[in-house]
Amino acid sequence: MSDTLTPDVIGRRVEVNGENATVRFAGVVPPLAGPWLGVEWDNPERGKHDGSHEGTVYFKCRHPTGGSFIRPNKVNFGTDFLTAIKNRYVLEDGPEEDRKEQIVTLGNKPVETVGFDSLMKQQSQLSKLQEVSLRNCAVSCAGEKGEVAEACPNIRRVDLSKNLLSSWDEVIHIADQLRHLEVLNLSENKLKFPSGSALTGTFSALKVLVLNQTGITWAEVLRCAAWCPGLEELYLESNNIVISGRPTDVLQTVKLLDLSSNQLIDENQLYLIAHLPRLEQLILSDIGISSIHFPDAGIGTCFPVAGSNFCKSSTKHTAFHLFPFAVFQWSFFNELDKLPSLRALSCLRNPLTKEDKEANATRQLIIASIGQLKTLNKCEILPKERQTAELDYRKAFGNEWKQAGGHQDPDKNRLSEEFLTAHPRYQFLCLKYGAPEDWELKTQQPFMLKNQLLTLKIKYPDQLDQKVLEKQLPGSMTIQKVKGWLSRLLRVPVSDLLLSYESPKEPGIEIKLENDLQSLRFYSVENEDCLLVRW
C-alpha cells in the first residue's frame, strides 16, 4: 500500500509479516514525519505499547503491549475473494500455450487472438469448483459485484478462516453470489455487524457455520442465526461466550452446537438452550462448569420438553461430548438421565473417569446411572453389560438402600429424600430386577485371585469330535489372550478362531466376543457360562 491514507482504513483488518492486526488509528504521530497506522495485534506479544506515544494516547488496546505504529506501505490490506480463488485454483499455462494464436469471427470480421484457449480453460476450472479453501489467504472483501456469481456459480463449501475480513457486510456480499453455499468457515476473523436490519435469504442454503475464535457474543450469535433459516451445525469454540438469553425464533433447526472452550458458561446458561427442538449433539469440552442441573425435572423423572431433550425425538442419537471437562460429582450423571433421548456420551479425561485402575467400575456405574445410554466413550453398551452394571449397582448400594428405609415389600418402602437424590434410578432397578434380598447384601469376599476366576465350559459346536472342556479363567483375561491359549491347545491359528458365549440363564442367546482387547468380565461372562469356539 502507498503512504496515502483514506478515511475508511479505521477498523480494517491488515497483515504485516505474517501477523494479523486491526487498524485503530491513521494519521501523523509527532514529532515523527509522515503518515502512520496504529494497529492492535491479534497476538499482543507482537506489539510494543498500548496505543500511546510520548504521553499522547492515539488509540486504545485490550493488552498493554498489543499496539504498534506501522508505515502504510508496510501493511497488506488483502485481496478480494475471486482474486484469491484464481491465485489458488487456476492452473498456470505454459509459455507455448500462452502464445498460441486463434482466429475468431466478430460480426463479419475475422480477428486474431492470443491466449483465448487459456482464458476458456481458466473459466472452466472456476465454474467446476464446489469446495474452496482460502485459509490465511488475506481475503478482505468480496470484489466487484456479480463477479463471483459469474465465475464460480457452483461453490458449496468455503473455508475463509484466518483472513482479513473486517465486517459481515463483506461476508454477505460474497454469500449473496453463492446461492448453493452450504458450509462456511469464518473462524479467526474479527467481524463487525452491519448497521441495518437482519438480511433474510442471504444464507438460505447454509447448513454448517463455523465461528471459532471470532470474538462473537451470544446476542450476535442470535442475530446471525436469523440469516440462516436452515442451519444444522454451529461451531462457537473459544469466544468467551455468555449465554444471555433463550433462543426463541432462531436455532430451531440446529442439530449440533459446539460451545467448547467458553470458560464463562455455567450450568444455568446451559438450561437456556435445553429447549432447542432438534439439538442432537452438544459439545461442551473445556468449559467452566463441574456440574449440571435441569430444574424442570424432579427426582427420577425426565426433562419435560415435548419430544425434545437435547434432541429431536427418542429415535435420534443425542450425544454429549464432555472431554476434557471437570466433572467432580457423580450427581452430574444422574442429571443426564433426565434426558430420555441421550444415546451417546463421551467423558474421557475427567477427574472421575481418568483412573485406569477403576476404568471398568466407573464405566459400569455410568451405565447404571443413565438408563437410555447406548454408547459410552465410543464403545457400544451390550444388553448383557447393561444388565450386569445395573445388577451390580443395585447390589453395591443395597445396604445403603436398606438403611435409608428400603424394604422388599414396596408398600413398606419409606426411602429418605437424601437417598432418592443420590440414587434416582434405584427404585426403577428394584422394579426391574426385584428388591435386593438379605443374602445379596452380605459382606463381599476379599479381592483374591480364587474369587475372580470363572469356571467355564468350553464347547466346539462345529467339531463334534472335540470333548467339552471345563476350565477356570480369570475374568480380567482379554479375548486376545483366550484365543492365544485356545490356539496352543487346539493347534489352530489365532486368526481363524471365532468366540462367543451363552449363559444357562438365557438359553438360546449367543453373544459374540468380537473385541480382542476387552476382557471376559467386560462381556459379562459369569460362572457356569459356556464358551463357544469355532474355526
C-alpha positions as CSV (number, residue, x, y, z in Angstrom):
1,M,0.0,0.0,0.0
2,S,1.2,3.6,-0.7
3,D,1.7,6.2,2.0
4,T,-1.6,7.9,1.1
5,L,-4.3,7.2,3.7
6,T,-8.1,7.1,3.1
7,P,-10.6,7.8,5.9
8,D,-12.1,4.2,5.7
9,V,-9.0,2.4,7.0
10,I,-10.1,2.5,10.6
11,G,-11.3,-0.9,11.6
12,R,-9.8,-2.6,8.6
13,R,-8.0,-5.9,9.1
14,V,-4.4,-6.0,7.9
15,E,-1.5,-8.4,7.7
16,V,2.1,-7.4,8.4
17,N,4.9,-10.0,8.0
18,G,2.5,-12.9,8.6
19,E,0.8,-11.4,11.7
20,N,-2.8,-10.1,11.6
21,A,-4.0,-6.9,13.2
22,T,-6.8,-4.3,13.2
23,V,-6.2,-0.7,12.3
24,R,-7.2,1.6,15.2
25,F,-5.6,4.9,14.1
26,A,-4.5,6.7,10.9
27,G,-2.6,10.0,10.9
28,V,0.6,11.7,12.0
29,V,2.5,10.9,15.2
30,P,4.6,14.0,16.1
31,P,7.5,14.5,16.1
32,L,7.8,11.7,13.5
33,A,7.2,12.9,10.0
34,G,4.7,11.3,7.5
35,P,1.5,9.2,7.9
36,W,1.3,6.3,10.3
37,L,-1.2,3.5,11.0
38,G,-1.8,2.5,14.6
39,V,-2.6,-1.3,14.8
40,E,-3.8,-3.6,17.5
41,W,-2.3,-7.1,17.0
42,D,-4.2,-10.3,17.3
43,N,-1.2,-11.6,19.1
44,P,-0.5,-9.0,21.9
45,E,3.1,-10.3,22.2
46,R,3.8,-8.8,18.8
47,G,3.2,-5.3,19.9
48,K,5.2,-2.7,21.8
49,H,2.7,-0.4,23.6
50,D,-0.9,0.3,24.4
51,G,-1.5,2.9,21.7
52,S,0.3,5.7,23.4
53,H,3.4,7.6,22.3
54,E,5.3,10.1,24.4
55,G,2.3,10.6,26.7
56,T,-0.3,11.0,24.0
57,V,-3.0,8.3,23.6
58,Y,-3.6,7.8,19.9
59,F,-5.7,4.6,20.3
60,K,-6.6,2.0,22.9
61,C,-5.7,-1.7,23.1
62,R,-7.0,-4.5,25.3
63,H,-3.5,-5.5,26.2
64,P,-0.7,-3.2,27.4
65,T,1.6,-4.4,24.7
66,G,-1.0,-5.0,22.0
67,G,-0.2,-1.9,19.8
68,S,2.3,-0.7,17.3
69,F,2.7,2.1,14.8
70,I,3.4,1.0,11.2
71,R,4.1,2.8,8.0
72,P,1.2,2.3,5.5
73,N,3.5,0.9,2.8
74,K,4.4,-2.0,5.1
75,V,0.8,-3.1,5.5
76,N,-1.1,-5.7,3.4
77,F,-4.8,-4.8,3.2
78,G,-5.6,-8.0,1.5
79,T,-7.3,-9.0,-1.7
80,D,-10.7,-9.8,-3.0
81,F,-12.4,-13.2,-2.9
82,L,-12.3,-14.0,-6.6
83,T,-8.6,-13.0,-6.9
84,A,-7.7,-15.3,-4.0
85,I,-9.5,-18.2,-5.7
86,K,-7.7,-17.5,-9.0
87,N,-4.4,-17.4,-7.2
88,R,-5.0,-20.7,-5.6
89,Y,-7.0,-22.7,-8.0
90,V,-6.4,-21.6,-11.6
91,L,-3.6,-23.7,-13.2
92,E,-0.9,-21.7,-14.9
93,D,-0.5,-22.3,-18.6
94,G,2.9,-22.8,-20.1
95,P,4.6,-20.1,-22.3
96,E,3.9,-22.0,-25.6
97,E,0.1,-22.2,-24.8
98,D,0.0,-18.6,-23.8
99,R,1.4,-17.6,-27.3
100,K,-1.0,-19.9,-29.2
101,E,-3.0,-17.9,-31.8
102,Q,-6.6,-18.5,-32.8
103,I,-8.9,-16.8,-35.4
104,V,-12.4,-15.9,-34.2
105,T,-15.1,-14.0,-36.1
106,L,-16.7,-11.0,-34.6
107,G,-19.6,-9.9,-36.8
108,N,-18.2,-10.4,-40.4
109,K,-14.6,-9.6,-39.5
110,P,-12.0,-12.3,-38.6
111,V,-9.9,-11.3,-35.5
112,E,-6.6,-12.9,-34.5
113,T,-6.5,-13.7,-30.7
114,V,-3.7,-14.8,-28.4
115,G,-4.3,-16.8,-25.2
116,F,-8.0,-17.4,-26.0
117,D,-7.8,-21.1,-25.1
118,S,-6.1,-20.2,-21.8
119,L,-8.9,-17.9,-20.8
120,M,-11.6,-20.5,-21.6
121,K,-9.6,-23.1,-19.6
122,Q,-9.5,-20.8,-16.6
123,Q,-13.2,-20.1,-16.7
124,S,-13.9,-23.8,-17.0
125,Q,-11.8,-24.6,-13.9
126,L,-13.5,-22.0,-11.8
127,S,-17.1,-22.9,-12.8
128,K,-16.4,-26.5,-11.7
129,L,-15.3,-25.6,-8.2
130,Q,-17.6,-26.8,-5.4
131,E,-15.2,-26.7,-2.4
132,V,-12.9,-23.8,-1.8
133,S,-10.2,-23.5,1.0
134,L,-8.8,-20.0,1.3
135,R,-7.5,-20.2,4.9
136,N,-4.9,-17.5,5.6
137,C,-5.1,-16.1,2.0
138,A,-5.5,-12.4,3.1
139,V,-9.1,-12.2,1.7
140,S,-10.5,-8.8,2.8
141,C,-13.5,-8.1,0.5
142,A,-16.0,-9.5,-2.0
143,G,-14.7,-7.6,-5.0
144,E,-16.7,-6.3,-7.9
145,K,-20.5,-7.1,-7.7
146,G,-21.5,-10.1,-9.7
147,E,-18.0,-11.4,-10.5
148,V,-18.1,-14.3,-8.1
149,A,-21.5,-15.5,-9.2
150,E,-20.4,-15.4,-12.8
151,A,-17.1,-17.1,-12.3
152,C,-17.9,-19.7,-9.6
153,P,-21.6,-20.4,-9.5
154,N,-21.3,-23.9,-8.1
155,I,-19.4,-23.3,-4.9
156,R,-21.0,-25.1,-1.9
157,R,-18.3,-25.2,0.8
158,V,-16.0,-22.3,1.7
159,D,-13.2,-22.0,4.2
160,L,-12.4,-18.3,4.9
161,S,-10.7,-18.9,8.3
162,K,-7.9,-16.6,9.4
163,N,-8.4,-13.9,6.7
164,L,-8.7,-10.1,6.8
165,L,-12.4,-9.8,6.6
166,S,-13.5,-7.0,9.0
167,S,-17.3,-6.9,8.6
168,W,-20.3,-9.1,8.0
169,D,-21.2,-6.8,5.1
170,E,-18.3,-8.2,3.0
171,V,-19.3,-11.8,4.0
172,I,-22.8,-11.1,3.0
173,H,-21.7,-9.7,-0.4
174,I,-19.8,-12.9,-1.0
175,A,-22.7,-15.2,0.2
176,D,-25.2,-13.3,-2.0
177,Q,-23.4,-14.6,-5.0
178,L,-23.1,-18.2,-3.8
179,R,-26.7,-19.4,-3.8
180,H,-25.7,-23.0,-3.2
181,L,-23.4,-22.3,-0.2
182,E,-23.9,-25.0,2.4
183,V,-20.7,-24.8,4.6
184,L,-19.0,-21.6,5.7
185,N,-15.9,-21.3,8.0
186,L,-15.2,-17.8,9.2
187,S,-13.0,-18.8,12.2
188,E,-10.3,-16.3,13.4
189,N,-11.9,-13.3,11.6
190,K,-12.9,-10.2,13.6
191,L,-16.3,-9.2,12.1
192,K,-18.3,-6.1,12.7
193,F,-22.1,-6.5,12.3
194,P,-24.0,-4.5,9.6
195,S,-25.9,-1.5,10.9
196,G,-29.1,-2.4,9.1
197,S,-31.7,-5.0,10.0
198,A,-31.2,-8.7,9.6
199,L,-30.9,-9.8,6.0
200,T,-33.3,-12.7,5.2
201,G,-32.4,-15.2,2.5
202,T,-28.7,-14.4,2.3
203,F,-27.7,-17.8,3.8
204,S,-30.8,-19.6,2.8
205,A,-29.0,-22.8,1.8
206,L,-26.4,-22.7,4.6
207,K,-26.2,-25.8,6.9
208,V,-22.9,-25.5,8.6
209,L,-21.4,-22.3,10.1
210,V,-18.1,-22.2,11.9
211,L,-17.3,-19.1,14.0
212,N,-14.5,-20.3,16.3
213,Q,-12.2,-17.6,17.8
214,T,-14.1,-14.7,16.2
215,G,-15.0,-12.9,19.5
216,I,-18.7,-13.1,18.7
217,T,-21.2,-12.5,21.5
218,W,-24.3,-14.5,22.2
219,A,-26.5,-11.6,21.1
220,E,-24.6,-11.5,17.9
221,V,-25.0,-15.3,17.5
222,L,-28.7,-15.0,17.7
223,R,-28.7,-12.1,15.2
224,C,-26.5,-14.0,12.8
225,A,-28.7,-17.2,13.2
226,A,-31.7,-15.2,11.9
227,W,-29.9,-15.1,8.5
228,C,-29.6,-18.9,8.4
229,P,-33.1,-20.4,8.5
230,G,-31.9,-24.0,7.7
231,L,-28.7,-24.1,9.9
232,E,-27.9,-27.6,11.2
233,E,-24.4,-27.2,12.7
234,L,-23.0,-24.2,14.6
235,Y,-19.4,-24.1,16.0
236,L,-18.6,-21.4,18.5
237,E,-15.4,-22.6,20.1
238,S,-13.2,-20.1,22.2
239,N,-15.3,-17.0,22.1
240,N,-15.7,-16.2,25.8
241,I,-19.5,-16.5,25.2
242,V,-22.0,-15.9,28.0
243,I,-25.4,-17.4,27.0
244,S,-27.6,-14.4,28.0
245,G,-31.0,-15.4,26.6
246,R,-33.1,-18.3,25.4
247,P,-33.3,-18.7,21.6
248,T,-36.9,-18.4,20.5
249,D,-37.3,-17.9,16.8
250,V,-33.7,-18.9,15.8
251,L,-31.5,-22.0,16.0
252,Q,-34.6,-24.1,15.8
253,T,-33.1,-26.4,13.1
254,V,-29.7,-26.8,14.7
255,K,-28.7,-30.4,15.4
256,L,-25.1,-29.8,16.5
257,L,-23.9,-27.0,18.8
258,D,-20.2,-26.7,19.8
259,L,-19.6,-24.4,22.8
260,S,-16.1,-25.8,23.6
261,S,-13.6,-23.7,25.5
262,N,-16.0,-21.0,26.5
263,Q,-15.0,-20.7,30.2
264,L,-17.7,-18.3,31.2
265,I,-20.6,-20.7,30.6
266,D,-22.2,-22.2,33.7
267,E,-24.9,-24.7,34.3
268,N,-27.7,-22.2,34.5
269,Q,-26.8,-20.9,31.0
270,L,-27.0,-24.4,29.5
271,Y,-30.5,-24.6,30.7
272,L,-31.4,-21.8,28.4
273,I,-30.5,-23.9,25.3
274,A,-32.0,-27.1,26.6
275,H,-35.3,-26.4,24.7
276,L,-33.8,-26.3,21.2
277,P,-36.2,-28.8,19.5
278,R,-33.7,-30.6,17.1
279,L,-30.4,-30.5,19.1
280,E,-28.8,-33.9,18.9
281,Q,-25.1,-33.2,19.8
282,L,-23.9,-30.6,22.4
283,I,-20.1,-30.4,22.6
284,L,-19.0,-28.9,26.0
285,S,-15.3,-29.7,26.0
286,D,-13.2,-27.5,28.3
287,I,-15.9,-25.2,29.7
288,G,-16.1,-23.7,33.2
289,I,-18.7,-25.9,34.9
290,S,-18.3,-29.1,37.0
291,S,-22.0,-30.0,37.4
292,I,-25.3,-29.6,35.7
293,H,-28.9,-29.5,36.8
294,F,-32.2,-29.5,35.0
295,P,-34.6,-27.8,37.5
296,D,-37.8,-28.6,35.5
297,A,-37.3,-32.3,36.2
298,G,-37.9,-33.9,39.5
299,I,-36.1,-36.9,41.1
300,G,-36.2,-39.9,38.9
301,T,-38.2,-38.1,36.1
302,C,-37.3,-36.9,32.7
303,F,-36.8,-33.3,31.5
304,P,-40.3,-32.3,30.4
305,V,-39.9,-30.8,26.9
306,A,-42.3,-32.3,24.4
307,G,-40.4,-34.6,22.1
308,S,-37.0,-32.9,22.7
309,N,-34.4,-33.2,25.4
310,F,-31.2,-32.0,23.7
311,C,-32.6,-34.0,20.7
312,K,-35.4,-34.2,18.1
313,S,-37.1,-37.3,19.3
314,S,-36.4,-40.5,21.2
315,T,-35.3,-42.2,17.9
316,K,-32.4,-39.7,17.4
317,H,-28.9,-40.4,18.8
318,T,-28.3,-37.5,21.1
319,A,-24.6,-37.1,22.1
320,F,-22.8,-35.3,24.9
321,H,-19.1,-34.7,24.4
322,L,-17.5,-33.8,27.7
323,F,-13.8,-34.2,27.4
324,P,-11.8,-32.6,28.8
325,F,-14.5,-31.5,31.3
326,A,-14.1,-31.1,35.0
327,V,-16.8,-33.4,36.3
328,F,-16.2,-33.8,40.1
329,Q,-19.6,-35.0,41.2
330,W,-21.5,-38.3,40.4
331,S,-24.7,-36.3,40.5
332,F,-23.8,-35.0,37.1
333,F,-24.6,-38.4,35.5
334,N,-27.9,-38.5,37.4
335,E,-28.8,-35.3,35.7
336,L,-28.0,-36.7,32.3
337,D,-30.5,-39.5,33.0
338,K,-33.2,-36.8,32.8
339,L,-32.6,-36.6,29.0
340,P,-34.6,-39.5,27.7
341,S,-33.1,-39.3,24.2
342,L,-29.5,-39.2,25.2
343,R,-27.8,-42.1,23.4
344,A,-24.1,-41.4,23.3
345,L,-21.7,-40.0,25.9
346,S,-18.0,-39.2,25.8
347,C,-16.4,-38.3,29.1
348,L,-12.8,-39.2,28.8
349,R,-10.0,-37.5,30.8
350,N,-12.2,-36.3,33.6
351,P,-11.3,-36.4,37.4
352,L,-14.0,-39.1,38.0
353,T,-13.1,-41.2,35.0
354,K,-9.4,-40.9,34.4
355,E,-8.1,-43.6,36.8
356,D,-7.2,-46.6,34.7
357,K,-7.4,-49.0,37.6
358,E,-11.0,-48.1,38.2
359,A,-12.0,-47.6,34.5
360,N,-14.3,-50.7,34.3
361,A,-16.0,-49.9,37.6
362,T,-16.5,-46.3,36.5
363,R,-18.0,-47.4,33.2
364,Q,-20.4,-49.8,34.9
365,L,-21.5,-47.0,37.3
366,I,-22.2,-44.6,34.5
367,I,-24.1,-47.2,32.6
368,A,-26.3,-48.0,35.6
369,S,-26.9,-44.2,36.2
370,I,-28.1,-43.4,32.7
371,G,-30.7,-45.8,31.6
372,Q,-31.1,-44.8,27.9
373,L,-27.4,-44.7,27.0
374,K,-26.4,-46.9,24.1
375,T,-22.7,-45.9,23.6
376,L,-20.2,-44.8,26.2
377,N,-16.8,-43.4,25.2
378,K,-17.4,-44.6,21.6
379,C,-17.9,-48.2,22.8
380,E,-21.3,-49.9,22.4
381,I,-23.1,-51.0,25.6
382,L,-24.3,-54.5,25.0
383,P,-27.6,-55.7,26.7
384,K,-25.6,-58.2,28.9
385,E,-23.2,-55.4,30.0
386,R,-26.1,-53.1,31.0
387,Q,-27.8,-55.9,32.9
388,T,-24.6,-56.7,34.8
389,A,-24.0,-53.0,35.5
390,E,-27.5,-52.4,36.9
391,L,-27.5,-55.6,39.0
392,D,-24.1,-54.7,40.4
393,Y,-25.3,-51.1,41.2
394,R,-28.4,-52.5,42.9
395,K,-26.3,-54.8,45.0
396,A,-23.5,-52.3,45.7
397,F,-25.9,-49.8,47.3
398,G,-28.2,-52.3,48.8
399,N,-27.1,-51.8,52.4
400,E,-27.4,-48.0,52.0
401,W,-30.9,-48.5,50.5
402,K,-32.0,-50.6,53.4
403,Q,-30.6,-48.2,56.0
404,A,-32.4,-45.3,54.2
405,G,-35.8,-47.1,54.6
406,G,-35.8,-49.5,51.8
407,H,-37.9,-52.7,52.1
408,Q,-38.6,-55.8,49.9
409,D,-42.3,-55.1,50.3
410,P,-42.9,-51.9,48.1
411,D,-45.8,-50.9,50.4
412,K,-43.3,-50.6,53.3
413,N,-40.8,-48.6,51.4
414,R,-40.0,-45.3,53.2
415,L,-36.9,-44.1,51.4
416,S,-35.3,-40.9,52.5
417,E,-35.1,-37.9,50.2
418,E,-31.3,-37.9,50.5
419,F,-31.1,-41.5,49.2
420,L,-33.5,-40.8,46.3
421,T,-31.5,-37.7,45.3
422,A,-28.2,-39.6,45.3
423,H,-29.6,-42.7,43.6
424,P,-32.7,-41.6,41.5
425,R,-32.7,-44.8,39.4
426,Y,-32.5,-47.2,42.3
427,Q,-36.3,-47.6,42.7
428,F,-36.6,-48.3,39.0
429,L,-33.9,-51.0,39.2
430,C,-35.8,-52.6,42.1
431,L,-38.9,-52.8,40.0
432,K,-36.9,-54.2,37.1
433,Y,-34.9,-56.9,38.9
434,G,-36.7,-57.1,42.3
435,A,-35.5,-55.6,45.5
436,P,-32.2,-56.9,46.8
437,E,-32.5,-59.9,49.2
438,D,-30.7,-60.0,52.5
439,W,-28.4,-62.7,51.3
440,E,-27.2,-60.4,48.5
441,L,-26.3,-57.7,50.9
442,K,-23.7,-59.8,52.9
443,T,-20.2,-58.5,53.0
444,Q,-18.3,-59.3,49.8
445,Q,-15.4,-61.7,49.7
446,P,-12.0,-60.1,49.7
447,F,-10.4,-59.5,46.3
448,M,-8.4,-62.6,45.8
449,L,-7.5,-64.5,42.6
450,K,-9.6,-67.5,43.5
451,N,-12.6,-65.2,43.9
452,Q,-12.1,-63.7,40.4
453,L,-11.7,-67.0,38.5
454,L,-14.6,-68.0,36.2
455,T,-15.5,-71.7,35.8
456,L,-16.5,-72.1,32.2
457,K,-17.5,-74.9,29.9
458,I,-15.7,-74.8,26.5
459,K,-17.6,-76.3,23.6
460,Y,-16.9,-76.6,19.9
461,P,-20.3,-76.5,18.0
462,D,-18.8,-77.3,14.6
463,Q,-16.3,-80.0,15.8
464,L,-18.3,-82.9,17.2
465,D,-15.2,-85.0,17.9
466,Q,-13.9,-82.4,20.4
467,K,-14.8,-83.1,24.0
468,V,-16.4,-80.5,26.2
469,L,-13.7,-78.9,28.4
470,E,-14.2,-77.3,31.8
471,K,-11.6,-74.6,32.6
472,Q,-11.1,-71.8,35.2
473,L,-10.1,-68.4,33.6
474,P,-9.6,-65.0,35.2
475,G,-12.5,-62.6,34.5
476,S,-9.8,-60.0,33.6
477,M,-8.4,-62.2,30.8
478,T,-8.7,-60.5,27.4
479,I,-10.3,-62.2,24.4
480,Q,-7.0,-62.0,22.7
481,K,-5.3,-64.0,25.4
482,V,-8.1,-66.5,25.5
483,K,-7.6,-67.0,21.8
484,G,-3.9,-67.4,22.3
485,W,-4.4,-70.2,24.8
486,L,-7.0,-71.9,22.6
487,S,-4.7,-71.6,19.6
488,R,-2.0,-73.5,21.5
489,L,-4.5,-76.0,22.9
490,L,-6.2,-76.8,19.6
491,R,-3.2,-76.1,17.2
492,V,-5.4,-73.6,15.2
493,P,-4.2,-70.2,14.0
494,V,-5.4,-67.3,16.2
495,S,-6.8,-65.5,13.2
496,D,-9.1,-68.4,12.4
497,L,-10.8,-68.5,15.9
498,L,-14.2,-67.1,16.5
499,L,-15.5,-66.9,20.1
500,S,-18.9,-66.4,21.6
501,Y,-20.7,-67.5,24.7
502,E,-24.1,-68.4,26.1
503,S,-25.5,-68.3,29.6
504,P,-27.6,-71.1,31.2
505,K,-29.8,-68.2,32.5
506,E,-30.6,-67.2,28.9
507,P,-30.6,-70.4,26.8
508,G,-30.5,-69.9,23.1
509,I,-29.0,-66.4,23.2
510,E,-25.4,-66.4,21.9
511,I,-23.2,-63.3,22.4
512,K,-20.2,-62.8,20.2
513,L,-16.8,-61.9,21.7
514,E,-15.6,-59.7,18.9
515,N,-13.3,-57.2,20.6
516,D,-9.9,-58.8,21.3
517,L,-8.8,-56.1,23.6
518,Q,-11.8,-56.4,26.0
519,S,-12.0,-58.8,28.9
520,L,-14.3,-61.7,29.7
521,R,-15.7,-59.6,32.5
522,F,-16.4,-56.7,30.0
523,Y,-18.8,-59.1,28.2
524,S,-20.4,-60.1,31.5
525,V,-19.2,-63.7,31.3
526,E,-20.1,-65.4,34.6
527,N,-19.5,-68.7,36.3
528,E,-21.0,-71.8,34.6
529,D,-21.4,-69.9,31.2
530,C,-20.4,-71.8,28.1
531,L,-17.6,-70.6,25.8
532,L,-18.3,-71.5,22.2
533,V,-15.3,-71.9,19.9
534,R,-15.4,-72.1,16.1
535,W,-12.8,-72.0,13.4
